[in-house]
Amino acid sequence: MAGRSLNALMERLGCGGDGTPHGMRAAFSTHFNAAGANVDVIEHCLAHVPANRVRAAYNRHAYRDERAAMLQAWADHLDGQRSGARAGTLRRRRRP
């Protein structure tokens, strides 16, 4: 991926000049940490490697359902910000 790819994507989405990809990741982390969300799920969403190597070796849970719910809540939050509505709450995604 080219160095400016994510910035260009943000511009195409209408967010150019409003922040950076790193800033969006920081906002995501701050939002869910402040809401008391599961830190492991937050870190998995950000594709961070656990600092504790022993824990990382033994905890192989991928948190798929939890990540899907968190990422949907983030998308709803961003949509709400765009439309001026209050942010939604974290909810479980419905399965098809």
mmCIF file of the C-alpha atoms, coordinates in Angstrom:
data_MODEL
# 
_entry.id   MODEL 
# 
loop_
_atom_site.group_PDB 
_atom_site.id 
_atom_site.type_symbol 
_atom_site.label_atom_id 
_atom_site.label_alt_id 
_atom_site.label_comp_id 
_atom_site.label_asym_id 
_atom_site.label_entity_id 
_atom_site.label_seq_id 
_atom_site.pdbx_PDB_ins_code 
_atom_site.Cartn_x 
_atom_site.Cartn_y 
_atom_site.Cartn_z 
_atom_site.occupancy 
_atom_site.B_iso_or_equiv 
_atom_site.pdbx_formal_charge 
_atom_site.auth_seq_id 
_atom_site.auth_comp_id 
_atom_site.auth_asym_id 
_atom_site.auth_atom_id 
_atom_site.pdbx_PDB_model_num 
ATOM 1  C CA . MET A 1 1  ? 0.000   0.000   0.000  1.00 0.00 ? 1  MET A CA 1 
ATOM 2  C CA . ALA A 1 2  ? 1.321   3.435   -0.873 1.00 0.00 ? 2  ALA A CA 1 
ATOM 3  C CA . GLY A 1 3  ? 2.171   5.762   2.005  1.00 0.00 ? 3  GLY A CA 1 
ATOM 4  C CA . ARG A 1 4  ? -0.675  8.164   1.258  1.00 0.00 ? 4  ARG A CA 1 
ATOM 5  C CA . SER A 1 5  ? -3.386  5.603   0.440  1.00 0.00 ? 5  SER A CA 1 
ATOM 6  C CA . LEU A 1 6  ? -5.349  5.996   3.671  1.00 0.00 ? 6  LEU A CA 1 
ATOM 7  C CA . ASN A 1 7  ? -5.222  9.799   3.498  1.00 0.00 ? 7  ASN A CA 1 
ATOM 8  C CA . ALA A 1 8  ? -6.522  9.643   -0.085 1.00 0.00 ? 8  ALA A CA 1 
ATOM 9  C CA . LEU A 1 9  ? -9.319  7.311   1.031  1.00 0.00 ? 9  LEU A CA 1 
ATOM 10 C CA . MET A 1 10 ? -10.322 9.739   3.781  1.00 0.00 ? 10 MET A CA 1 
ATOM 11 C CA . GLU A 1 11 ? -10.440 12.538  1.197  1.00 0.00 ? 11 GLU A CA 1 
ATOM 12 C CA . ARG A 1 12 ? -12.673 10.460  -1.101 1.00 0.00 ? 12 ARG A CA 1 
ATOM 13 C CA . LEU A 1 13 ? -14.999 9.802   1.851  1.00 0.00 ? 13 LEU A CA 1 
ATOM 14 C CA . GLY A 1 14 ? -15.281 13.532  2.491  1.00 0.00 ? 14 GLY A CA 1 
ATOM 15 C CA . CYS A 1 15 ? -13.055 13.582  5.568  1.00 0.00 ? 15 CYS A CA 1 
ATOM 16 C CA . GLY A 1 16 ? -10.069 15.295  3.985  1.00 0.00 ? 16 GLY A CA 1 
ATOM 17 C CA . GLY A 1 17 ? -8.545  17.878  6.295  1.00 0.00 ? 17 GLY A CA 1 
ATOM 18 C CA . ASP A 1 18 ? -10.626 16.661  9.249  1.00 0.00 ? 18 ASP A CA 1 
ATOM 19 C CA . GLY A 1 19 ? -7.984  14.335  10.637 1.00 0.00 ? 19 GLY A CA 1 
ATOM 20 C CA . THR A 1 20 ? -5.581  11.532  9.899  1.00 0.00 ? 20 THR A CA 1 
ATOM 21 C CA . PRO A 1 21 ? -5.939  7.753   9.816  1.00 0.00 ? 21 PRO A CA 1 
ATOM 22 C CA . HIS A 1 22 ? -3.849  7.549   13.002 1.00 0.00 ? 22 HIS A CA 1 
ATOM 23 C CA . GLY A 1 23 ? -6.113  10.115  14.630 1.00 0.00 ? 23 GLY A CA 1 
ATOM 24 C CA . MET A 1 24 ? -9.169  8.061   13.683 1.00 0.00 ? 24 MET A CA 1 
ATOM 25 C CA . ARG A 1 25 ? -7.587  4.990   15.302 1.00 0.00 ? 25 ARG A CA 1 
ATOM 26 C CA . ALA A 1 26 ? -6.848  7.025   18.429 1.00 0.00 ? 26 ALA A CA 1 
ATOM 27 C CA . ALA A 1 27 ? -10.437 8.332   18.490 1.00 0.00 ? 27 ALA A CA 1 
ATOM 28 C CA . PHE A 1 28 ? -11.755 4.759   18.143 1.00 0.00 ? 28 PHE A CA 1 
ATOM 29 C CA . SER A 1 29 ? -9.586  3.536   21.018 1.00 0.00 ? 29 SER A CA 1 
ATOM 30 C CA . THR A 1 30 ? -10.411 6.506   23.237 1.00 0.00 ? 30 THR A CA 1 
ATOM 31 C CA . HIS A 1 31 ? -14.150 6.208   22.556 1.00 0.00 ? 31 HIS A CA 1 
ATOM 32 C CA . PHE A 1 32 ? -14.381 2.536   23.486 1.00 0.00 ? 32 PHE A CA 1 
ATOM 33 C CA . ASN A 1 33 ? -11.922 2.689   26.392 1.00 0.00 ? 33 ASN A CA 1 
ATOM 34 C CA . ALA A 1 34 ? -13.989 5.548   27.852 1.00 0.00 ? 34 ALA A CA 1 
ATOM 35 C CA . ALA A 1 35 ? -17.130 3.458   27.382 1.00 0.00 ? 35 ALA A CA 1 
ATOM 36 C CA . GLY A 1 36 ? -15.566 0.596   29.363 1.00 0.00 ? 36 GLY A CA 1 
ATOM 37 C CA . ALA A 1 37 ? -15.410 -1.816  26.432 1.00 0.00 ? 37 ALA A CA 1 
ATOM 38 C CA . ASN A 1 38 ? -13.277 -4.965  26.544 1.00 0.00 ? 38 ASN A CA 1 
ATOM 39 C CA . VAL A 1 39 ? -9.657  -3.877  26.026 1.00 0.00 ? 39 VAL A CA 1 
ATOM 40 C CA . ASP A 1 40 ? -8.804  -7.129  24.230 1.00 0.00 ? 40 ASP A CA 1 
ATOM 41 C CA . VAL A 1 41 ? -11.536 -6.489  21.662 1.00 0.00 ? 41 VAL A CA 1 
ATOM 42 C CA . ILE A 1 42 ? -10.378 -2.898  21.152 1.00 0.00 ? 42 ILE A CA 1 
ATOM 43 C CA . GLU A 1 43 ? -6.801  -4.035  20.610 1.00 0.00 ? 43 GLU A CA 1 
ATOM 44 C CA . HIS A 1 44 ? -7.870  -6.779  18.189 1.00 0.00 ? 44 HIS A CA 1 
ATOM 45 C CA . CYS A 1 45 ? -9.882  -4.239  16.185 1.00 0.00 ? 45 CYS A CA 1 
ATOM 46 C CA . LEU A 1 46 ? -6.741  -2.120  15.907 1.00 0.00 ? 46 LEU A CA 1 
ATOM 47 C CA . ALA A 1 47 ? -4.676  -5.195  14.941 1.00 0.00 ? 47 ALA A CA 1 
ATOM 48 C CA . HIS A 1 48 ? -2.320  -4.634  17.878 1.00 0.00 ? 48 HIS A CA 1 
ATOM 49 C CA . VAL A 1 49 ? -0.090  -7.452  19.079 1.00 0.00 ? 49 VAL A CA 1 
ATOM 50 C CA . PRO A 1 50 ? -0.495  -8.165  22.803 1.00 0.00 ? 50 PRO A CA 1 
ATOM 51 C CA . ALA A 1 51 ? 2.444   -6.894  24.858 1.00 0.00 ? 51 ALA A CA 1 
ATOM 52 C CA . ASN A 1 52 ? 2.310   -9.883  27.191 1.00 0.00 ? 52 ASN A CA 1 
ATOM 53 C CA . ARG A 1 53 ? 3.868   -12.713 25.158 1.00 0.00 ? 53 ARG A CA 1 
ATOM 54 C CA . VAL A 1 54 ? 2.707   -15.448 27.516 1.00 0.00 ? 54 VAL A CA 1 
ATOM 55 C CA . ARG A 1 55 ? -0.898  -14.240 27.401 1.00 0.00 ? 55 ARG A CA 1 
ATOM 56 C CA . ALA A 1 56 ? -0.672  -13.860 23.625 1.00 0.00 ? 56 ALA A CA 1 
ATOM 57 C CA . ALA A 1 57 ? 0.584   -17.432 23.312 1.00 0.00 ? 57 ALA A CA 1 
ATOM 58 C CA . TYR A 1 58 ? -2.320  -18.870 25.289 1.00 0.00 ? 58 TYR A CA 1 
ATOM 59 C CA . ASN A 1 59 ? -5.243  -16.605 24.452 1.00 0.00 ? 59 ASN A CA 1 
ATOM 60 C CA . ARG A 1 60 ? -6.105  -17.403 20.857 1.00 0.00 ? 60 ARG A CA 1 
ATOM 61 C CA . HIS A 1 61 ? -9.677  -16.162 20.972 1.00 0.00 ? 61 HIS A CA 1 
ATOM 62 C CA . ALA A 1 62 ? -10.289 -13.977 17.887 1.00 0.00 ? 62 ALA A CA 1 
ATOM 63 C CA . TYR A 1 63 ? -13.260 -12.042 19.376 1.00 0.00 ? 63 TYR A CA 1 
ATOM 64 C CA . ARG A 1 64 ? -14.993 -12.145 15.963 1.00 0.00 ? 64 ARG A CA 1 
ATOM 65 C CA . ASP A 1 65 ? -18.550 -11.472 17.159 1.00 0.00 ? 65 ASP A CA 1 
ATOM 66 C CA . GLU A 1 66 ? -17.384 -8.864  19.654 1.00 0.00 ? 66 GLU A CA 1 
ATOM 67 C CA . ARG A 1 67 ? -15.256 -7.103  17.030 1.00 0.00 ? 67 ARG A CA 1 
ATOM 68 C CA . ALA A 1 68 ? -18.144 -7.091  14.559 1.00 0.00 ? 68 ALA A CA 1 
ATOM 69 C CA . ALA A 1 69 ? -20.430 -5.517  17.177 1.00 0.00 ? 69 ALA A CA 1 
ATOM 70 C CA . MET A 1 70 ? -17.812 -2.945  18.164 1.00 0.00 ? 70 MET A CA 1 
ATOM 71 C CA . LEU A 1 71 ? -17.000 -1.979  14.591 1.00 0.00 ? 71 LEU A CA 1 
ATOM 72 C CA . GLN A 1 72 ? -20.721 -1.662  13.785 1.00 0.00 ? 72 GLN A CA 1 
ATOM 73 C CA . ALA A 1 73 ? -21.186 0.547   16.859 1.00 0.00 ? 73 ALA A CA 1 
ATOM 74 C CA . TRP A 1 74 ? -18.258 2.695   15.636 1.00 0.00 ? 74 TRP A CA 1 
ATOM 75 C CA . ALA A 1 75 ? -19.798 2.970   12.162 1.00 0.00 ? 75 ALA A CA 1 
ATOM 76 C CA . ASP A 1 76 ? -23.124 3.960   13.740 1.00 0.00 ? 76 ASP A CA 1 
ATOM 77 C CA . HIS A 1 77 ? -21.312 6.510   15.900 1.00 0.00 ? 77 HIS A CA 1 
ATOM 78 C CA . LEU A 1 78 ? -19.586 8.046   12.866 1.00 0.00 ? 78 LEU A CA 1 
ATOM 79 C CA . ASP A 1 79 ? -22.845 8.109   10.916 1.00 0.00 ? 79 ASP A CA 1 
ATOM 80 C CA . GLY A 1 80 ? -24.465 9.848   13.866 1.00 0.00 ? 80 GLY A CA 1 
ATOM 81 C CA . GLN A 1 81 ? -21.650 12.386  14.039 1.00 0.00 ? 81 GLN A CA 1 
ATOM 82 C CA . ARG A 1 82 ? -22.082 13.126  10.373 1.00 0.00 ? 82 ARG A CA 1 
ATOM 83 C CA . SER A 1 83 ? -25.823 13.623  10.676 1.00 0.00 ? 83 SER A CA 1 
ATOM 84 C CA . GLY A 1 84 ? -25.561 15.496  13.967 1.00 0.00 ? 84 GLY A CA 1 
ATOM 85 C CA . ALA A 1 85 ? -27.346 12.768  15.967 1.00 0.00 ? 85 ALA A CA 1 
ATOM 86 C CA . ARG A 1 86 ? -26.200 11.439  19.324 1.00 0.00 ? 86 ARG A CA 1 
ATOM 87 C CA . ALA A 1 87 ? -23.918 8.385   19.149 1.00 0.00 ? 87 ALA A CA 1 
ATOM 88 C CA . GLY A 1 88 ? -25.476 4.940   19.448 1.00 0.00 ? 88 GLY A CA 1 
ATOM 89 C CA . THR A 1 89 ? -24.621 2.301   22.002 1.00 0.00 ? 89 THR A CA 1 
ATOM 90 C CA . LEU A 1 90 ? -22.661 -0.877  21.534 1.00 0.00 ? 90 LEU A CA 1 
ATOM 91 C CA . ARG A 1 91 ? -25.041 -3.614  20.466 1.00 0.00 ? 91 ARG A CA 1 
ATOM 92 C CA . ARG A 1 92 ? -24.732 -7.149  19.204 1.00 0.00 ? 92 ARG A CA 1 
ATOM 93 C CA . ARG A 1 93 ? -24.892 -7.577  15.443 1.00 0.00 ? 93 ARG A CA 1 
ATOM 94 C CA . ARG A 1 94 ? -27.811 -9.564  14.082 1.00 0.00 ? 94 ARG A CA 1 
ATOM 95 C CA . ARG A 1 95 ? -26.898 -12.690 12.211 1.00 0.00 ? 95 ARG A CA 1 
ATOM 96 C CA . PRO A 1 96 ? -28.396 -13.228 8.750  1.00 0.00 ? 96 PRO A CA 1 
# 
